[in-house]
């Protein structure tokens, strides 16, 4: 029975069966007076060959085409998929030069700034170090002025706290 139907008829029936739900396969078969098995086979065949309708059967195949033209650039573009426009060398040289100059200027500005920062850090370290040395000497002098001690044992010279010395002199 399927041999009497045309390809257009089979496609029409299969598309109609695909557009509906599962119950519609039997309805479509009854409508067109064919068996449900035939409709299901046509649907299966349609789904299996659907990619061919959109050129899917040629995918993955390499087609060798011979192009003849007087324009060599056009032939090259067709064979390789792009047109070789060449490089704009003056533009490349200009932008490369601008980039190099920018890097050199940046470095020329960065080096003095780094030197200034280093010298400033050293100066701050020296000031801080000098402060601590002066503080230590002041502390040692205060300890010496506020304590008892022997200056020269043979001569009998002794050290007494400064406040006590002032009080003794004031009393005498």
VOZADO-86699 format. One record per residue: x, y, z of N, C-alpha, C in turn; residue number from 1. Coordinates in nm, 2 decimals. Last residue first. Example, Ala and Ser with C-alpha at 12.3 -4.5 7.8 and 13.67 -1.06 7.14 Angstrom:
BEGIN
REC   n_c1   n_c2   n_c3  ca_c1  ca_c2  ca_c3   c_c1   c_c2   c_c3   n
REC   1.28  -0.22   0.71   1.37  -0.11   0.71   1.29   0.00   0.79   2
REC   1.32  -0.57   0.78   1.23  -0.45   0.78   1.32  -0.33   0.78   1
! end
This chain:
BEGIN
REC   n_c1   n_c2   n_c3  ca_c1  ca_c2  ca_c3   c_c1   c_c2   c_c3   n
REC   7.38   7.49  10.41   7.51   7.54  10.46   7.51   7.68  10.43 172
REC   7.14   7.45  10.28   7.14   7.45  10.43   7.27   7.51  10.48 171
REC   7.21   7.45  10.02   7.12   7.55  10.06   7.12   7.56  10.22 170
REC   7.37   7.23  10.00   7.43   7.36   9.98   7.34   7.47  10.03 169
REC   7.17   7.03  10.05   7.28   7.04  10.14   7.35   7.18  10.12 168
REC   7.00   7.07   9.82   6.95   7.09   9.96   7.06   7.11  10.06 167
REC   7.17   7.00   9.62   7.12   7.14   9.62   7.07   7.17   9.76 166
REC   7.21   6.73   9.68   7.33   6.83   9.68   7.28   6.97   9.69 165
REC   6.96   6.63   9.64   7.02   6.63   9.78   7.14   6.72   9.79 164
REC   6.94   6.66   9.37   6.84   6.73   9.46   6.90   6.73   9.60 163
REC   7.14   6.49   9.27   7.15   6.64   9.25   7.05   6.71   9.35 162
REC   7.28   6.23   9.48   7.17   6.28   9.39   7.17   6.44   9.39 161
REC   7.64   6.22   9.48   7.51   6.21   9.55   7.41   6.27   9.45 160
REC   7.95   6.06   9.45   7.84   6.13   9.38   7.72   6.11   9.47 159
REC   8.28   6.13   9.59   8.16   6.06   9.57   8.05   6.14   9.50 158
REC   8.62   6.10   9.63   8.52   6.18   9.56   8.40   6.09   9.54 157
REC   8.86   6.01   9.73   8.75   6.03   9.82   8.64   6.11   9.76 156
REC   9.07   5.94   9.59   9.07   6.08   9.62   8.95   6.11   9.72 155
REC   9.02   5.67   9.55   9.14   5.71   9.61   9.14   5.86   9.66 154
REC   8.77   5.67   9.42   8.78   5.61   9.55   8.91   5.66   9.62 153
REC   8.58   5.88   9.25   8.72   5.84   9.26   8.74   5.80   9.40 152
REC   8.30   5.83   9.25   8.36   5.89   9.13   8.51   5.85   9.13 151
REC   8.04   5.62   9.34   8.18   5.66   9.37   8.24   5.71   9.24 150
REC   7.70   5.72   9.40   7.81   5.65   9.34   7.94   5.70   9.38 149
REC   7.34   5.76   9.39   7.47   5.76   9.47   7.57   5.68   9.39 148
REC   7.14   5.94   9.15   7.19   5.82   9.22   7.32   5.85   9.30 147
REC   7.06   6.13   8.96   6.97   6.09   9.07   7.01   5.97   9.15 146
REC   7.25   6.15   8.76   7.23   6.27   8.85   7.14   6.23   8.97 145
REC   7.23   5.90   8.64   7.36   5.94   8.71   7.33   6.05   8.81 144
REC   6.97   5.91   8.54   7.01   5.81   8.64   7.13   5.85   8.71 143
REC   7.01   6.12   8.36   6.92   6.14   8.47   6.94   6.03   8.58 142
REC   7.19   6.00   8.18   7.23   6.12   8.26   7.14   6.14   8.38 141
REC   7.02   5.80   8.07   7.15   5.76   8.15   7.19   5.88   8.23 140
REC   6.83   5.96   7.95   6.79   5.87   8.05   6.91   5.83   8.14 139
REC   6.99   6.09   7.76   6.92   6.17   7.86   6.88   6.08   7.98 138
REC   7.06   5.86   7.60   7.16   5.94   7.67   7.10   6.03   7.78 137
REC   6.81   5.79   7.50   6.89   5.70   7.58   6.99   5.77   7.66 136
REC   6.74   6.01   7.35   6.65   5.97   7.46   6.73   5.88   7.56 135
REC   6.94   6.00   7.16   6.93   6.12   7.25   6.85   6.08   7.37 134
REC   6.86   5.76   7.03   7.00   5.78   7.09   7.00   5.89   7.19 133
REC   6.61   5.83   6.94   6.62   5.72   7.04   6.76   5.73   7.10 132
REC   6.68   6.03   6.76   6.59   6.06   6.87   6.60   5.95   6.98 131
REC   6.83   5.89   6.57   6.89   6.00   6.65   6.81   6.03   6.77 130
REC   6.63   5.72   6.46   6.74   5.66   6.53   6.81   5.77   6.62 129
REC   6.47   5.92   6.34   6.41   5.83   6.44   6.52   5.77   6.52 128
REC   6.65   6.02   6.15   6.59   6.11   6.25   6.54   6.02   6.37 127
REC   6.70   5.79   6.00   6.81   5.86   6.07   6.76   5.94   6.18 126
REC   6.45   5.73   5.89   6.52   5.63   5.98   6.63   5.70   6.06 125
REC   6.41   5.96   5.74   6.32   5.93   5.85   6.38   5.83   5.95 124
REC   6.62   5.92   5.55   6.62   6.03   5.64   6.53   6.02   5.76 123
REC   6.52   5.68   5.43   6.65   5.68   5.50   6.66   5.80   5.60 122
REC   6.29   5.78   5.31   6.28   5.68   5.41   6.41   5.67   5.49 121
REC   6.39   5.97   5.13   6.31   6.02   5.24   6.29   5.91   5.35 120
REC   6.53   5.80   4.96   6.61   5.90   5.04   6.52   5.95   5.16 119
REC   6.31   5.66   4.85   6.41   5.59   4.93   6.49   5.68   5.02 118
REC   6.17   5.87   4.73   6.10   5.79   4.84   6.21   5.71   4.92 117
REC   6.36   5.95   4.54   6.31   6.04   4.64   6.25   5.96   4.76 116
REC   6.37   5.71   4.39   6.49   5.76   4.46   6.45   5.86   4.57 115
REC   6.11   5.70   4.28   6.16   5.59   4.37   6.28   5.64   4.45 114
REC   6.12   5.94   4.13   6.02   5.92   4.24   6.06   5.81   4.34 113
REC   6.31   5.87   3.94   6.34   5.98   4.04   6.24   5.97   4.16 112
REC   6.17   5.65   3.82   6.30   5.63   3.88   6.33   5.75   3.98 111
REC   5.93   5.74   3.70   5.93   5.65   3.81   6.06   5.64   3.89 110
REC   6.00   5.89   3.48   5.93   5.96   3.59   5.94   5.87   3.72 109
REC   6.12   5.70   3.32   6.20   5.82   3.35   6.13   5.90   3.47 108
REC   5.90   5.53   3.29   6.02   5.48   3.36   6.10   5.60   3.41 107
REC   5.74   5.69   3.13   5.69   5.63   3.26   5.81   5.59   3.35 106
REC   5.90   5.73   2.91   5.86   5.84   2.99   5.81   5.79   3.13 105
REC   5.91   5.46   2.81   6.04   5.53   2.85   6.00   5.65   2.94 104
REC   5.64   5.41   2.75   5.71   5.33   2.85   5.84   5.40   2.90 103
REC   5.60   5.60   2.55   5.52   5.61   2.67   5.59   5.53   2.78 102
REC   5.78   5.51   2.35   5.80   5.64   2.42   5.72   5.65   2.55 101
REC   5.66   5.27   2.29   5.79   5.27   2.34   5.82   5.40   2.42 100
REC   5.41   5.36   2.19   5.42   5.27   2.30   5.55   5.27   2.37  99
REC   5.50   5.51   1.97   5.42   5.57   2.07   5.43   5.49   2.20  98
REC   5.61   5.30   1.81   5.69   5.41   1.86   5.63   5.48   1.98  97
REC   5.38   5.15   1.76   5.49   5.09   1.84   5.58   5.20   1.89  96
REC   5.24   5.33   1.61   5.19   5.29   1.74   5.29   5.22   1.82  95
REC   5.42   5.35   1.38   5.38   5.47   1.46   5.33   5.43   1.60  94
REC   5.44   5.09   1.29   5.56   5.16   1.33   5.52   5.28   1.42  93
REC   5.17   5.05   1.21   5.23   4.96   1.31   5.35   5.03   1.37  92
REC   5.14   5.24   1.01   5.06   5.25   1.13   5.12   5.17   1.25  91
REC   5.32   5.15   0.82   5.34   5.28   0.88   5.26   5.30   1.01  90
REC   5.20   4.89   0.76   5.33   4.90   0.83   5.35   5.04   0.89  89
REC   4.94   4.73   0.75   4.96   4.87   0.74   5.09   4.90   0.82  88
REC   4.95   4.42   0.57   4.97   4.50   0.70   4.99   4.64   0.67  87
REC   4.70   4.28   0.36   4.83   4.32   0.39   4.83   4.40   0.52  86
REC   4.47   4.16   0.30   4.47   4.30   0.28   4.61   4.35   0.30  85
REC   4.35   3.87   0.17   4.48   3.93   0.23   4.49   4.07   0.20  84
REC   4.05   3.75   0.25   4.12   3.83   0.15   4.24   3.90   0.22  83
REC   3.96   3.42   0.33   3.99   3.55   0.36   4.06   3.63   0.25  82
REC   3.93   3.16   0.23   3.83   3.21   0.32   3.85   3.36   0.36  81
REC   4.10   3.03   0.05   4.14   3.03   0.19   4.04   3.10   0.28  80
REC   3.97   3.05  -0.20   4.03   2.92  -0.16   4.06   2.92  -0.01  79
REC   3.87   3.31  -0.20   3.78   3.20  -0.21   3.84   3.07  -0.16  78
REC   4.12   3.45  -0.19   4.02   3.47  -0.09   3.91   3.36  -0.09  77
REC   4.24   3.36  -0.43   4.30   3.34  -0.30   4.20   3.35  -0.19  76
REC   4.07   3.47  -0.61   4.09   3.33  -0.61   4.14   3.29  -0.47  75
REC   4.11   3.75  -0.55   3.97   3.69  -0.54   3.99   3.54  -0.53  74
REC   4.37   3.78  -0.62   4.33   3.80  -0.49   4.20   3.74  -0.46  73
REC   4.37   3.73  -0.90   4.44   3.64  -0.81   4.40   3.65  -0.67  72
REC   4.15   3.77  -1.14   4.18   3.84  -1.01   4.24   3.73  -0.92  71
REC   4.07   3.60  -1.34   4.18   3.68  -1.37   4.23   3.75  -1.24  70
REC   3.98   3.27  -1.24   3.95   3.41  -1.25   4.08   3.48  -1.28  69
REC   3.84   2.97  -1.14   3.92   3.04  -1.25   3.88   3.18  -1.26  68
REC   3.84   2.73  -0.90   3.80   2.87  -0.93   3.90   2.92  -1.04  67
REC   3.72   2.42  -0.82   3.82   2.49  -0.90   3.77   2.62  -0.94  66
REC   3.66   2.26  -0.52   3.61   2.35  -0.62   3.73   2.41  -0.69  65
REC   3.58   1.99  -0.33   3.70   2.05  -0.40   3.64   2.13  -0.52  64
REC   3.45   1.97  -0.02   3.41   1.98  -0.16   3.53   2.05  -0.23  63
REC   3.44   1.75   0.24   3.52   1.86   0.18   3.49   1.85   0.03  62
REC   3.19   1.69   0.49   3.25   1.66   0.36   3.33   1.78   0.30  61
REC   3.08   1.80   0.70   3.19   1.71   0.73   3.25   1.67   0.60  60
REC   2.76   1.81   0.55   2.85   1.86   0.66   2.95   1.76   0.68  59
REC   2.57   1.72   0.38   2.70   1.76   0.32   2.80   1.80   0.43  58
REC   2.34   1.69   0.52   2.41   1.57   0.47   2.55   1.60   0.42  57
REC   2.24   1.94   0.58   2.31   1.87   0.68   2.39   1.74   0.63  56
REC   2.08   2.10   0.43   2.22   2.08   0.39   2.30   2.01   0.49  55
REC   1.82   2.08   0.52   1.90   2.20   0.55   2.05   2.19   0.51  54
REC   1.74   1.83   0.46   1.66   1.94   0.41   1.74   2.07   0.42  53
REC   1.90   1.67   0.61   1.93   1.68   0.47   1.86   1.79   0.41  52
REC   1.78   1.66   0.86   1.90   1.75   0.84   1.94   1.76   0.70  51
REC   1.57   1.48   0.83   1.54   1.62   0.84   1.66   1.71   0.82  50
REC   1.58   1.21   0.82   1.64   1.28   0.71   1.61   1.43   0.71  49
REC   1.47   1.12   1.06   1.60   1.08   1.03   1.67   1.16   0.91  48
REC   1.21   1.23   1.04   1.30   1.28   1.14   1.44   1.24   1.11  47
REC   1.11   1.08   0.82   1.12   1.23   0.81   1.22   1.28   0.92  46
REC   1.12   0.82   0.92   1.21   0.86   0.80   1.22   1.01   0.79  45
REC   0.93   0.85   1.13   1.07   0.81   1.16   1.17   0.85   1.04  44
REC   0.71   0.91   0.97   0.76   1.00   1.07   0.90   0.98   1.11  43
REC   0.69   0.67   0.83   0.71   0.79   0.76   0.76   0.90   0.85  42
REC   0.64   0.49   1.04   0.76   0.47   0.96   0.79   0.60   0.88  41
REC   0.39   0.59   1.13   0.51   0.59   1.22   0.64   0.57   1.14  40
REC   0.24   0.54   0.90   0.25   0.68   0.95   0.38   0.69   1.04  39
REC   0.25   0.26   0.89   0.30   0.34   0.78   0.33   0.48   0.83  38
REC   0.12   0.20   1.13   0.26   0.16   1.11   0.32   0.24   1.00  37
REC  -0.14   0.28   1.09  -0.05   0.36   1.19   0.09   0.32   1.17  36
REC  -0.22   0.28   0.74  -0.21   0.22   0.87  -0.12   0.30   0.96  35
REC  -0.46   0.51   0.58  -0.33   0.44   0.58  -0.32   0.37   0.72  34
REC  -0.65   0.72   0.54  -0.68   0.58   0.50  -0.55   0.50   0.48  33
REC  -0.63   0.96   0.64  -0.57   0.94   0.51  -0.58   0.80   0.46  32
REC  -0.76   0.93   0.89  -0.80   1.04   0.80  -0.75   1.01   0.66  31
REC  -0.62   0.72   1.01  -0.76   0.70   0.97  -0.81   0.81   0.87  30
REC  -0.38   0.85   1.05  -0.39   0.73   0.97  -0.53   0.70   0.92  29
REC  -0.46   1.06   1.22  -0.41   1.09   1.09  -0.41   0.97   1.00  28
REC  -0.54   0.90   1.45  -0.64   0.99   1.38  -0.59   1.02   1.24  27
REC  -0.30   0.78   1.51  -0.41   0.70   1.47  -0.51   0.78   1.40  26
REC  -0.16   1.02   1.58  -0.11   0.93   1.48  -0.22   0.84   1.43  25
REC  -0.29   1.15   1.79  -0.31   1.20   1.65  -0.26   1.11   1.55  24
REC  -0.21   1.04   2.03  -0.34   0.99   1.97  -0.36   1.04   1.83  23
REC   0.02   1.19   2.07   0.03   1.05   2.04  -0.10   1.00   1.98  22
REC  -0.05   1.52   1.91   0.00   1.43   2.02   0.00   1.29   1.98  21
REC   0.08   1.69   1.61  -0.01   1.66   1.71   0.05   1.58   1.82  20
REC   0.29   1.71   1.42   0.23   1.83   1.48   0.13   1.81   1.60  19
REC   0.34   1.46   1.32   0.43   1.52   1.42   0.37   1.64   1.49  18
REC   0.13   1.43   1.15   0.13   1.34   1.27   0.23   1.40   1.37  17
REC   0.19   1.62   0.96   0.07   1.63   1.03   0.07   1.55   1.16  16
REC   0.43   1.51   0.87   0.43   1.64   0.93   0.30   1.66   1.01  15
REC   0.33   1.27   0.75   0.43   1.26   0.86   0.43   1.40   0.94  14
REC   0.16   1.37   0.55   0.11   1.29   0.65   0.20   1.28   0.77  13
REC   0.36   1.50   0.39   0.24   1.57   0.44   0.18   1.50   0.56  12
REC   0.53   1.29   0.32   0.58   1.40   0.40   0.46   1.48   0.47  11
REC   0.35   1.13   0.17   0.41   1.08   0.29   0.46   1.19   0.38  10
REC   0.30   1.32  -0.04   0.19   1.27   0.04   0.24   1.22   0.17   9
REC   0.55   1.34  -0.16   0.49   1.46  -0.10   0.38   1.42  -0.01   8
REC   0.60   1.08  -0.25   0.68   1.14  -0.14   0.62   1.26  -0.08   7
REC   0.29   0.90  -0.30   0.40   0.98  -0.34   0.48   1.03  -0.22   6
REC   0.18   0.56  -0.27   0.18   0.70  -0.22   0.30   0.77  -0.27   5
REC   0.21   0.30  -0.34   0.12   0.38  -0.42   0.12   0.53  -0.38   4
REC   0.36   0.18  -0.15   0.42   0.20  -0.28   0.34   0.29  -0.37   3
REC   0.21   0.12   0.06   0.29   0.24   0.07   0.36   0.27  -0.06   2
REC   0.08  -0.12   0.00   0.00   0.00   0.00   0.09   0.13   0.00   1
! end
